[in-house]
Amino acid sequence: MENKHIVIGTSGHVDHGKTSLIKSLTGVDTDRLKEEQSRGITIQLGFTYFELPNGDKAGIVDVPGHERFVRNMLAGVGGLDVVLLVVAADEGVMPQTREHLDILRLLHVENGIIVITKKDLVDDELLELAKDDILEEVAGTFLEDAPVAMVSTYTQEGIDDLKLLITETVKNAKKPEPKNFFRLPIDRSFSLKGIGTVVTGTLKDGIVKVGDTVEVFPGEINGKVRQIQVHKAPVHEAYLGQRVAINIAGLEKEQLSLGSMLATKNYFSPKNKVNCKLNLLENCSKVKTGTMVRLHVGTQESIGRLVLLDQEEINGGESSFCQIRLKEKVVVAKDDPFVIRAMSPVTTIGGGKVLGATNKRIKRYDEKALNGLKIRDEKPLLEVVKQVVEEQGVYGITLQELSKELQQSNDEIRSCILTLRKRGDIVLLDSDEYVAISEKNLKTLSENMANFLQKYHQNNPFRWGVNKEELKHNLDIELSNKRLSDLLSVLTYRGKIKTDGLFVKLCDFEVTLTEEQRQNIEMVMEILDNGAFQPPPKKELPLDKNLWDYLYQSNRIVRISDDMVISKEVLSNGVKKLIKLIKDNPQGITLAQCRDLFNTSRKYVVPILEYLDGEGITKRVGDLRILGSKGKEINL
């Protein structure tokens, strides 16, 4: 059986012995910076590795305890399998102990061990008092029933027992299934001579392989994975939860910092508004909408304004759906845990989970938006997919777009939309892409379209239907022609409408002509056929506007100018002769040659050629005409 790779983090008040504890467990001093060694506190994140008694590989993160360095602490606790809450026996629970415990709760850390250090400095009575003090503090948290280890890094008493305790605690720890994208919140970056830029972090999602093209945020810079190490050993790939170091080609160290994100290329885009459910800590005073806060998510920090969407203010222990409008964009995924801290004094006040990110503002007290956030917060993936599809209106959303929106695998999304289709909640359009649209939105579109077409037919009884572009304009939908055609195909199949080329009409609508109108139309067509390329002026022909509309839409005539129309059949035959003439004279033909070909005069041939130029059948070059783009495509 393959050994696990686990990640352990330390947490606790400054100078309670976290770094010394790690040195006792691993033999490595993680206070690697001169400033840390001179001041005796951990500023940056320290990392090292050791092997547990059962052979599992354990990476351990030394998290800063001093209040000024809580940002680095927040960066360190993401993706941990187990946390060691370190409390010194001679001091007991201190302010940063409480704040770290709050942060661990807000970030949904589930497994932990309470480690009481410096037991050699107190007698048994004080040791038990310290233990009671700690257990009282963690009551009601994920550490309420956690095991307790008492150690001395000076005498090494209890260290081996702690290793066994860690082994037992992580034995049944489960990691989520890897997604079809990866993310690595970068907590360190450096440059090595002859190797180049190296980044480290705990792999938050997915799998990364040597040779992968990756994207770095902010800046959306591309790079390529050259080497990967896990626990200092070279590997071809690394997966969710592993502590990794990645050598990236194409990046300079100066382009990276704490807060940068390494991710699958073209999968994420930075957003400046984070939608979430905020849970305020019980010991926090009230917070009003509009309050400036510091958002911490992964290794990213950004300042923003907290906008409560369902109330004006919340008190300690209460929650609210909110949108955090940031000064700088961040890269987040649904269900990412986050923490917010007050601007002054800089203290942790709450946190929760990300429900989505956007560049659009949500209006306060918008019931539809609030319902959408509630579904994302409470419902299973199937219902969330349904909600997201519905939010897209008549535009629909592709499987790939859904996968990116919800940070789920394509297989999971496909399973959901197939279930929703079977259930009758969504429709899959017949498209080159896998496009889902909600049945609710399709029904609304169908009703709006029917109402519009009903009025249109009443006002235009001799038109075969409405032009598709005019239809989109009147329904106020900016769909691509392909997407509109897909939607119309579904509605046609359901017997709601009919399409005829560029025109759309109700199924039961037909143009009804009187016998007199039919006779007038046929008389006019005979005149136009006989007139060929010298037709009489339109105003002299005995048809009203409605009947002219009928002829246009039935494709029997072509409008050359406001007062000049030609039989479509006459023009088509003439165009074929014109194309043949130009092909026989590839250098181009003159106006006079066109006039003679059409057996007409300059008065008629000039507007006809200008019309053909506009249609792309011919092209004017000086005084000559050559074939246009469409003319070249016509086969004789």
C-alpha positions as CSV (number, residue, x, y, z in Angstrom):
1,M,0.0,0.0,0.0
2,E,1.4,3.4,-1.0
3,N,2.3,5.7,1.8
4,K,0.3,8.9,2.3
5,H,1.7,12.4,1.8
6,I,0.2,14.5,4.5
7,V,0.6,18.2,5.5
8,I,0.7,19.3,9.2
9,G,0.5,22.8,10.4
10,T,1.3,24.5,13.7
11,S,-0.7,27.3,15.2
12,G,-0.6,29.2,18.4
13,H,0.7,32.3,20.3
14,V,4.1,33.8,19.7
15,D,7.0,32.1,21.6
16,H,4.9,29.1,22.7
17,G,7.5,26.8,21.2
18,K,6.1,26.0,17.7
19,T,9.4,26.2,15.9
20,S,11.2,24.3,18.7
21,L,8.5,21.6,18.5
22,I,9.1,21.2,14.8
23,K,12.8,20.9,15.3
24,S,12.2,18.1,17.8
25,L,10.0,16.3,15.4
26,T,12.2,16.8,12.3
27,G,15.6,17.9,13.4
28,V,15.3,21.0,11.2
29,D,15.2,24.6,12.4
30,T,12.5,26.4,10.3
31,D,13.6,29.9,11.5
32,R,15.5,30.3,8.3
33,L,15.6,34.1,8.1
34,K,18.3,36.1,9.9
35,E,15.6,38.5,11.2
36,E,13.7,35.5,12.6
37,Q,16.8,34.1,14.3
38,S,17.8,37.4,15.8
39,R,14.3,38.3,17.0
40,G,13.3,34.8,18.1
41,I,9.9,34.8,16.3
42,T,8.7,33.3,13.1
43,I,7.8,35.8,10.4
44,Q,7.6,33.8,7.2
45,L,6.3,30.3,6.7
46,G,8.8,27.7,7.5
47,F,8.7,24.2,5.9
48,T,10.3,20.9,6.5
49,Y,9.6,17.2,6.2
50,F,9.8,14.0,8.3
51,E,8.6,10.4,8.3
52,L,5.9,9.1,10.7
53,P,6.3,5.8,12.4
54,N,4.0,4.1,9.8
55,G,6.1,5.4,6.9
56,D,3.8,8.2,5.8
57,K,5.6,11.3,4.6
58,A,4.7,14.4,6.5
59,G,5.3,18.0,5.5
60,I,5.1,20.4,8.3
61,V,4.4,24.1,8.1
62,D,5.7,26.4,10.9
63,V,3.0,29.2,11.0
64,P,3.8,32.6,12.5
65,G,2.2,33.4,15.8
66,H,2.9,37.1,16.3
67,E,-0.2,39.3,15.5
68,R,1.7,41.3,12.9
69,F,2.3,38.2,10.9
70,V,-1.2,36.7,10.9
71,R,-1.4,37.2,7.1
72,N,1.3,34.6,6.7
73,M,-0.4,32.4,9.2
74,L,-3.6,32.5,7.0
75,A,-1.5,31.5,4.0
76,G,-0.1,28.5,5.9
77,V,-3.3,26.9,7.2
78,G,-4.9,26.2,3.8
79,G,-4.9,22.6,2.8
80,L,-3.7,21.1,6.1
81,D,-4.6,17.5,7.1
82,V,-4.0,18.2,10.8
83,V,-3.2,21.2,12.9
84,L,-1.1,21.2,16.1
85,L,-2.5,23.9,18.4
86,V,0.5,24.7,20.4
87,V,0.0,26.2,23.9
88,A,2.9,26.8,26.4
89,A,2.2,25.2,29.8
90,D,3.7,28.2,31.7
91,E,1.4,30.8,30.0
92,G,-1.7,29.0,28.9
93,V,-4.2,30.4,26.4
94,M,-3.2,33.8,25.1
95,P,-4.7,36.4,22.6
96,Q,-3.1,34.9,19.5
97,T,-4.1,31.4,20.6
98,R,-7.7,32.6,20.5
99,E,-7.4,34.4,17.2
100,H,-5.6,31.4,15.6
101,L,-8.3,29.1,16.8
102,D,-11.0,31.4,15.3
103,I,-9.2,31.4,12.0
104,L,-8.9,27.6,12.0
105,R,-12.6,27.3,12.6
106,L,-13.4,29.8,9.9
107,L,-11.2,28.0,7.4
108,H,-13.0,24.7,8.2
109,V,-9.9,22.8,9.5
110,E,-11.3,19.5,10.8
111,N,-8.5,17.5,12.4
112,G,-6.3,18.8,15.2
113,I,-4.2,17.9,18.2
114,I,-3.6,20.1,21.2
115,V,0.1,20.2,22.1
116,I,1.0,21.6,25.5
117,T,4.7,22.5,25.3
118,K,7.3,23.5,27.9
119,K,6.0,20.9,30.4
120,D,9.5,20.9,32.0
121,L,8.9,24.4,33.2
122,V,5.9,23.7,35.4
123,D,4.9,21.2,38.0
124,D,2.1,18.6,37.6
125,E,-0.5,20.8,39.2
126,L,0.2,23.8,36.9
127,L,0.3,21.4,33.9
128,E,-3.2,20.2,34.7
129,L,-4.5,23.7,35.2
130,A,-3.1,24.7,31.8
131,K,-4.8,21.7,30.2
132,D,-8.1,22.6,31.8
133,D,-7.7,26.2,30.6
134,I,-7.2,25.0,27.0
135,L,-10.0,22.5,27.0
136,E,-12.4,25.2,28.3
137,E,-11.3,27.4,25.4
138,V,-11.7,24.8,22.7
139,A,-15.2,23.7,23.9
140,G,-17.6,23.8,21.0
141,T,-14.9,23.8,18.4
142,F,-13.4,21.1,16.1
143,L,-10.8,20.6,18.9
144,E,-13.4,19.8,21.6
145,D,-12.6,16.1,21.5
146,A,-9.1,16.4,20.1
147,P,-6.3,14.4,21.7
148,V,-3.9,16.2,24.0
149,A,-0.1,15.7,23.9
150,M,2.2,17.1,26.6
151,V,5.8,17.6,25.5
152,S,9.1,19.2,26.4
153,T,11.3,20.1,23.5
154,Y,14.1,20.6,26.0
155,T,14.1,17.0,27.3
156,Q,12.3,15.5,24.3
157,E,9.7,14.0,26.6
158,G,6.5,13.1,24.8
159,I,7.9,13.7,21.2
160,D,7.7,10.1,20.1
161,D,4.2,9.8,21.6
162,L,3.2,12.8,19.6
163,K,4.4,11.2,16.4
164,L,2.2,8.2,17.1
165,L,-0.7,10.5,17.9
166,I,-0.3,12.3,14.5
167,T,-0.2,9.0,12.7
168,E,-3.4,7.9,14.3
169,T,-5.2,11.2,13.8
170,V,-4.4,11.4,10.0
171,K,-5.0,7.6,9.5
172,N,-8.6,8.1,8.3
173,A,-8.3,11.6,7.0
174,K,-10.0,11.8,3.6
175,K,-9.0,14.2,0.8
176,P,-11.6,15.3,-1.8
177,E,-11.6,13.9,-5.3
178,P,-9.2,15.8,-7.6
179,K,-10.9,18.3,-10.0
180,N,-10.1,18.7,-13.6
181,F,-8.0,21.8,-12.9
182,F,-5.3,22.5,-10.4
183,R,-4.5,25.5,-8.2
184,L,-1.4,26.2,-6.1
185,P,-1.6,29.2,-3.8
186,I,2.0,30.4,-3.8
187,D,3.4,31.0,-0.3
188,R,7.1,31.2,-1.2
189,S,9.1,31.9,-4.4
190,F,12.8,32.1,-5.0
191,S,15.4,31.7,-7.7
192,L,18.2,29.1,-7.8
193,K,21.3,29.5,-9.9
194,G,21.2,27.1,-12.9
195,I,17.5,26.2,-12.2
196,G,15.5,29.4,-12.3
197,T,12.3,30.3,-10.5
198,V,10.8,28.0,-7.9
199,V,7.5,28.3,-6.2
200,T,6.2,26.4,-3.2
201,G,2.8,25.8,-1.7
202,T,0.2,23.1,-0.8
203,L,-1.6,21.9,-3.9
204,K,-5.2,23.0,-3.4
205,D,-7.0,21.3,-6.3
206,G,-6.3,18.8,-9.0
207,I,-3.0,17.4,-10.5
208,V,0.0,19.2,-12.0
209,K,2.5,17.4,-14.2
210,V,5.9,18.1,-15.6
211,G,5.4,19.8,-19.0
212,D,2.1,21.4,-18.1
213,T,1.5,25.0,-19.3
214,V,0.3,27.0,-16.4
215,E,-0.9,30.5,-15.7
216,V,0.2,32.8,-12.8
217,F,-2.1,35.3,-11.2
218,P,-2.1,38.3,-10.9
219,G,-0.7,39.3,-14.3
220,E,-2.0,36.2,-16.1
221,I,1.5,35.2,-17.0
222,N,2.2,31.9,-18.8
223,G,4.9,29.5,-17.8
224,K,5.8,25.8,-18.2
225,V,6.4,23.3,-15.4
226,R,10.0,22.1,-15.7
227,Q,10.5,20.1,-12.5
228,I,8.3,19.1,-9.5
229,Q,9.5,18.0,-6.0
230,V,7.4,16.5,-3.2
231,H,9.3,16.2,0.1
232,K,12.5,17.1,-1.7
233,A,12.1,14.1,-4.1
234,P,11.7,14.6,-7.8
235,V,8.3,13.5,-9.1
236,H,6.5,13.6,-12.5
237,E,3.3,14.8,-11.1
238,A,1.8,16.1,-7.8
239,Y,-1.7,15.9,-6.6
240,L,-4.2,17.5,-4.3
241,G,-3.0,18.1,-0.7
242,Q,0.7,17.6,-1.4
243,R,3.3,20.0,-0.3
244,V,5.2,20.9,-3.5
245,A,8.0,22.8,-5.0
246,I,7.7,23.6,-8.7
247,N,10.4,24.9,-11.0
248,I,8.7,27.1,-13.7
249,A,10.3,28.1,-17.0
250,G,9.3,31.5,-18.4
251,L,8.8,33.3,-15.1
252,E,11.0,35.6,-13.1
253,K,11.0,35.6,-9.3
254,E,10.2,39.3,-9.3
255,Q,6.8,38.5,-11.0
256,L,5.7,36.4,-8.0
257,S,4.9,37.1,-4.4
258,L,2.9,35.8,-1.4
259,G,-0.6,35.9,-2.8
260,S,0.2,34.8,-6.3
261,M,-1.7,31.8,-7.7
262,L,-0.5,29.1,-10.0
263,A,-3.4,27.5,-12.0
264,T,-4.5,25.5,-15.0
265,K,-4.1,27.8,-18.1
266,N,-7.3,29.5,-19.3
267,Y,-9.4,28.1,-16.4
268,F,-9.6,31.1,-14.1
269,S,-10.0,34.8,-14.5
270,P,-9.5,37.3,-11.7
271,K,-12.6,39.0,-10.3
272,N,-13.0,42.1,-8.1
273,K,-16.2,41.1,-6.4
274,V,-16.6,38.0,-4.2
275,N,-20.1,36.7,-3.3
276,C,-20.2,34.9,0.0
277,K,-22.0,34.0,3.2
278,L,-20.3,35.8,6.1
279,N,-20.3,34.4,9.6
280,L,-19.3,37.0,12.2
281,L,-17.3,35.8,15.2
282,E,-19.3,35.8,18.4
283,N,-16.8,38.1,20.2
284,C,-17.0,40.7,17.4
285,S,-19.0,44.0,17.7
286,K,-21.6,44.8,15.1
287,V,-20.5,45.3,11.5
288,K,-22.4,47.6,9.1
289,T,-22.8,47.4,5.3
290,G,-20.1,49.5,3.6
291,T,-17.4,48.6,6.2
292,M,-13.9,48.4,4.8
293,V,-12.2,45.0,5.5
294,R,-9.2,42.9,4.5
295,L,-10.2,39.7,2.7
296,H,-7.9,36.7,3.1
297,V,-8.5,33.7,0.8
298,G,-5.7,31.2,0.2
299,T,-2.5,33.2,0.2
300,Q,-4.3,36.2,-1.3
301,E,-5.1,39.4,0.6
302,S,-7.2,42.3,-0.8
303,I,-8.9,45.3,0.7
304,G,-12.5,45.8,-0.1
305,R,-15.9,47.1,1.0
306,L,-18.3,44.7,2.7
307,V,-21.8,45.1,1.3
308,L,-24.5,43.2,3.2
309,L,-27.1,42.1,0.8
310,D,-30.0,41.2,3.1
311,Q,-29.7,43.6,6.1
312,E,-28.1,46.8,7.2
313,E,-25.8,45.4,10.0
314,I,-25.0,42.2,11.8
315,N,-23.9,41.5,15.3
316,G,-21.3,39.0,16.6
317,G,-22.4,35.4,16.0
318,E,-24.8,36.4,13.2
319,S,-24.5,35.7,9.5
320,S,-25.4,37.5,6.2
321,F,-25.1,37.0,2.5
322,C,-22.8,39.7,1.2
323,Q,-20.7,40.9,-1.7
324,I,-17.1,42.0,-0.9
325,R,-16.2,44.7,-3.5
326,L,-12.4,44.6,-3.8
327,K,-9.8,47.2,-4.8
328,E,-7.7,44.4,-6.4
329,K,-8.9,41.3,-8.2
330,V,-8.5,37.8,-6.7
331,V,-8.7,34.3,-8.1
332,V,-11.2,32.2,-6.1
333,A,-13.4,29.1,-6.5
334,K,-16.8,28.2,-5.1
335,D,-16.6,26.9,-1.5
336,D,-13.1,28.4,-0.9
337,P,-13.0,29.3,2.8
338,F,-12.1,32.9,3.6
339,V,-11.4,35.2,6.5
340,I,-12.0,38.9,6.9
341,R,-10.1,41.2,9.2
342,A,-10.9,44.7,10.4
343,M,-8.8,47.6,9.1
344,S,-8.1,49.1,12.5
345,P,-7.5,47.6,14.9
346,V,-6.4,44.7,12.6
347,T,-8.3,41.8,14.1
348,T,-10.1,38.8,12.7
349,I,-13.8,39.5,12.7
350,G,-15.3,36.7,10.6
351,G,-15.2,34.5,7.6
352,G,-17.1,31.8,5.7
353,K,-17.1,30.3,2.2
354,V,-17.0,31.8,-1.3
355,L,-20.3,31.3,-3.2
356,G,-19.0,32.8,-6.4
357,A,-17.0,35.6,-7.9
358,T,-17.9,38.2,-10.5
359,N,-17.2,41.7,-11.9
360,K,-20.9,42.7,-11.6
361,R,-22.5,44.3,-8.6
362,I,-25.4,42.6,-6.9
363,K,-28.2,45.0,-5.8
364,R,-29.0,44.9,-2.1
365,Y,-32.3,43.2,-1.2
366,D,-32.5,41.6,-4.7
367,E,-34.7,38.6,-3.9
368,K,-33.7,36.7,-7.0
369,A,-30.0,37.2,-6.4
370,L,-30.4,36.3,-2.7
371,N,-32.3,33.1,-3.6
372,G,-29.4,32.2,-6.0
373,L,-26.8,32.7,-3.2
374,K,-28.9,30.7,-0.8
375,I,-29.1,27.8,-3.3
376,R,-25.3,27.9,-3.8
377,D,-24.8,27.9,0.0
378,E,-27.2,25.1,1.0
379,K,-28.2,22.9,-1.9
380,P,-26.3,20.0,-3.5
381,L,-24.4,20.4,-6.8
382,L,-27.4,19.2,-8.9
383,E,-29.6,22.1,-7.7
384,V,-26.7,24.6,-7.9
385,V,-26.2,23.6,-11.6
386,K,-29.9,24.2,-12.2
387,Q,-29.7,27.6,-10.6
388,V,-26.6,28.7,-12.6
389,V,-28.2,27.6,-15.9
390,E,-31.3,29.5,-14.9
391,E,-29.2,32.6,-14.2
392,Q,-28.0,32.7,-17.8
393,G,-31.4,33.5,-19.1
394,V,-32.0,32.6,-22.8
395,Y,-28.3,32.7,-23.5
396,G,-27.6,29.3,-22.0
397,I,-24.3,28.1,-20.8
398,T,-21.9,25.4,-22.1
399,L,-20.7,22.4,-20.2
400,Q,-17.2,23.8,-20.1
401,E,-18.4,27.2,-18.9
402,L,-20.4,25.5,-16.1
403,S,-17.3,23.5,-15.1
404,K,-15.3,26.7,-14.8
405,E,-18.1,28.6,-13.1
406,L,-18.5,25.9,-10.4
407,Q,-15.0,24.5,-10.4
408,Q,-16.3,20.9,-10.9
409,S,-15.1,18.2,-13.3
410,N,-16.7,17.9,-16.7
411,D,-17.9,14.5,-15.8
412,E,-19.7,15.8,-12.7
413,I,-21.3,18.6,-14.6
414,R,-22.4,16.3,-17.5
415,S,-24.0,13.9,-15.0
416,C,-25.9,16.8,-13.5
417,I,-27.2,18.3,-16.7
418,L,-28.3,14.9,-18.0
419,T,-30.2,14.3,-14.8
420,L,-31.8,17.8,-15.1
421,R,-32.7,17.2,-18.7
422,K,-34.4,13.9,-17.8
423,R,-36.2,15.7,-15.0
424,G,-37.5,18.3,-17.4
425,D,-35.6,21.2,-15.8
426,I,-33.3,22.0,-18.7
427,V,-33.0,21.6,-22.4
428,L,-29.8,20.8,-24.3
429,L,-29.6,22.7,-27.6
430,D,-28.6,21.0,-30.8
431,S,-25.3,22.9,-31.1
432,D,-21.6,22.4,-31.8
433,E,-21.3,23.1,-28.1
434,Y,-23.0,21.3,-25.2
435,V,-25.4,24.2,-24.4
436,A,-27.9,24.1,-21.5
437,I,-30.9,26.4,-21.1
438,S,-33.4,26.2,-18.4
439,E,-36.9,25.0,-19.3
440,K,-38.3,28.0,-17.3
441,N,-36.3,30.5,-19.4
442,L,-37.3,28.7,-22.6
443,K,-40.9,28.9,-21.7
444,T,-40.7,32.6,-21.0
445,L,-38.9,33.1,-24.3
446,S,-41.6,31.1,-26.1
447,E,-44.4,33.2,-24.5
448,N,-42.7,36.5,-25.3
449,M,-42.0,35.4,-28.8
450,A,-45.6,34.3,-29.3
451,N,-47.0,37.6,-28.0
452,F,-44.7,39.6,-30.2
453,L,-45.5,37.5,-33.3
454,Q,-49.2,37.7,-32.7
455,K,-49.1,41.5,-32.7
456,Y,-46.7,41.5,-35.6
457,H,-49.0,39.4,-37.8
458,Q,-51.9,41.7,-36.9
459,N,-50.0,44.8,-38.0
460,N,-48.4,43.1,-41.0
461,P,-50.9,40.6,-42.4
462,F,-49.2,40.3,-45.8
463,R,-45.7,39.7,-44.5
464,W,-44.7,36.0,-44.2
465,G,-43.0,36.6,-40.9
466,V,-40.5,38.8,-39.0
467,N,-36.8,39.0,-39.9
468,K,-34.7,37.2,-37.3
469,E,-32.6,40.3,-36.6
470,E,-35.8,42.3,-36.1
471,L,-37.0,39.6,-33.8
472,K,-33.9,39.7,-31.7
473,H,-34.1,43.5,-31.4
474,N,-37.8,43.5,-30.3
475,L,-37.2,40.8,-27.8
476,D,-34.1,42.5,-26.6
477,I,-31.9,39.4,-26.8
478,E,-28.3,39.7,-28.1
479,L,-27.9,36.1,-29.3
480,S,-25.5,34.8,-31.9
481,N,-27.2,33.6,-35.1
482,K,-26.1,30.1,-34.2
483,R,-27.6,30.2,-30.7
484,L,-30.8,31.8,-32.0
485,S,-31.2,29.1,-34.7
486,D,-30.7,26.4,-32.0
487,L,-33.5,28.0,-29.9
488,L,-35.8,28.4,-32.8
489,S,-35.2,24.8,-33.8
490,V,-36.4,23.7,-30.3
491,L,-39.5,25.9,-30.5
492,T,-40.2,24.7,-34.1
493,Y,-40.0,21.1,-33.0
494,R,-42.5,21.9,-30.2
495,G,-44.9,23.3,-32.7
496,K,-44.7,26.9,-31.3
497,I,-43.4,28.7,-34.4
498,K,-42.2,28.1,-38.0
499,T,-39.1,29.4,-39.7
500,D,-38.7,30.1,-43.4
501,G,-35.2,31.2,-44.3
502,L,-34.6,34.5,-42.5
503,F,-38.2,34.8,-41.3
504,V,-40.1,33.6,-38.2
505,K,-43.9,33.2,-37.8
506,L,-46.5,31.6,-35.7
507,C,-47.4,28.0,-36.7
508,D,-51.0,28.8,-37.5
509,F,-50.3,32.0,-39.4
510,E,-50.7,32.2,-43.2
511,V,-50.9,35.1,-45.5
512,T,-54.4,35.3,-47.0
513,L,-54.8,37.1,-50.3
514,T,-58.1,37.9,-52.0
515,E,-58.5,37.0,-55.7
516,E,-58.2,40.6,-56.7
517,Q,-54.9,40.9,-54.8
518,R,-53.5,37.7,-56.4
519,Q,-54.4,39.0,-59.9
520,N,-52.7,42.4,-59.2
521,I,-49.6,40.6,-58.0
522,E,-49.4,38.4,-61.1
523,M,-50.0,41.4,-63.3
524,V,-47.1,43.3,-61.7
525,M,-44.8,40.3,-61.9
526,E,-45.6,39.9,-65.6
527,I,-44.7,43.6,-66.1
528,L,-41.4,43.2,-64.3
529,D,-40.5,40.0,-66.2
530,N,-41.2,41.7,-69.5
531,G,-39.4,44.9,-68.4
532,A,-36.3,42.8,-67.6
533,F,-33.5,45.3,-66.8
534,Q,-35.6,48.4,-67.8
535,P,-38.4,48.0,-65.3
536,P,-41.0,50.8,-64.9
537,P,-40.8,52.9,-61.7
538,K,-42.2,51.2,-58.6
539,K,-44.7,54.1,-58.0
540,E,-46.3,53.5,-61.3
541,L,-47.1,49.8,-60.5
542,P,-50.6,49.1,-59.0
543,L,-49.6,47.6,-55.6
544,D,-50.0,48.9,-52.0
545,K,-47.3,48.6,-49.3
546,N,-48.7,45.3,-47.9
547,L,-48.5,43.6,-51.3
548,W,-45.0,44.9,-51.9
549,D,-44.0,43.4,-48.5
550,Y,-45.5,40.1,-49.6
551,L,-43.5,40.0,-52.8
552,Y,-40.2,41.0,-51.0
553,Q,-40.6,38.2,-48.4
554,S,-41.7,35.7,-50.9
555,N,-38.4,36.4,-52.6
556,R,-39.9,37.1,-56.0
557,I,-38.5,40.7,-56.4
558,V,-35.3,42.5,-55.5
559,R,-35.2,46.1,-54.3
560,I,-32.5,47.9,-56.3
561,S,-33.3,51.4,-55.0
562,D,-36.3,53.1,-53.4
563,D,-38.1,53.3,-56.7
564,M,-36.6,50.5,-58.7
565,V,-37.4,46.8,-58.3
566,I,-36.5,43.9,-60.6
567,S,-37.8,40.4,-60.9
568,K,-35.6,38.0,-58.8
569,E,-35.6,35.5,-61.7
570,V,-34.5,38.1,-64.2
571,L,-31.7,39.3,-61.9
572,S,-30.5,35.8,-61.2
573,N,-30.2,35.0,-64.9
574,G,-28.5,38.3,-65.6
575,V,-26.0,37.7,-62.8
576,K,-25.0,34.3,-64.2
577,K,-24.3,35.9,-67.6
578,L,-22.3,38.7,-65.9
579,I,-20.1,36.3,-64.0
580,K,-19.3,34.4,-67.2
581,L,-18.4,37.6,-69.0
582,I,-16.1,38.7,-66.2
583,K,-14.4,35.2,-66.1
584,D,-13.8,35.6,-69.8
585,N,-12.3,39.0,-69.2
586,P,-10.5,38.6,-65.8
587,Q,-8.9,42.0,-66.2
588,G,-12.4,43.5,-65.7
589,I,-15.3,44.7,-67.8
590,T,-16.6,48.2,-68.4
591,L,-19.9,49.8,-67.7
592,A,-20.7,49.8,-71.4
593,Q,-20.1,46.0,-71.5
594,C,-22.5,45.5,-68.6
595,R,-25.1,47.8,-70.3
596,D,-24.9,45.8,-73.5
597,L,-25.1,42.5,-71.6
598,F,-28.3,43.5,-69.8
599,N,-29.7,45.2,-72.9
600,T,-30.5,48.4,-71.0
601,S,-29.3,52.0,-70.6
602,R,-26.9,53.8,-68.3
603,K,-29.9,55.0,-66.3
604,Y,-30.6,51.4,-65.2
605,V,-27.2,49.7,-65.3
606,V,-25.6,52.1,-62.8
607,P,-27.9,51.4,-59.8
608,I,-28.0,47.7,-60.7
609,L,-24.1,47.5,-60.6
610,E,-24.0,49.5,-57.4
611,Y,-26.5,47.0,-55.9
612,L,-24.3,44.1,-57.0
613,D,-21.2,45.8,-55.6
614,G,-23.0,46.1,-52.2
615,E,-23.9,42.4,-52.3
616,G,-20.3,41.4,-53.0
617,I,-21.1,39.9,-56.4
618,T,-19.0,42.5,-58.2
619,K,-16.3,44.9,-57.2
620,R,-15.4,48.2,-58.7
621,V,-11.8,48.8,-59.5
622,G,-11.4,52.2,-61.2
623,D,-13.7,52.1,-64.2
624,L,-13.9,48.3,-64.4
625,R,-15.9,45.6,-62.6
626,I,-14.3,42.4,-61.3
627,L,-15.8,39.6,-59.3
628,G,-16.5,40.2,-55.6
629,S,-16.1,37.7,-52.8
630,K,-19.6,36.3,-53.3
631,G,-19.4,36.4,-57.1
632,K,-16.3,34.1,-56.9
633,E,-18.4,31.5,-55.0
634,I,-21.2,31.3,-57.5
635,N,-20.9,28.2,-59.7
636,L,-22.4,28.5,-63.2
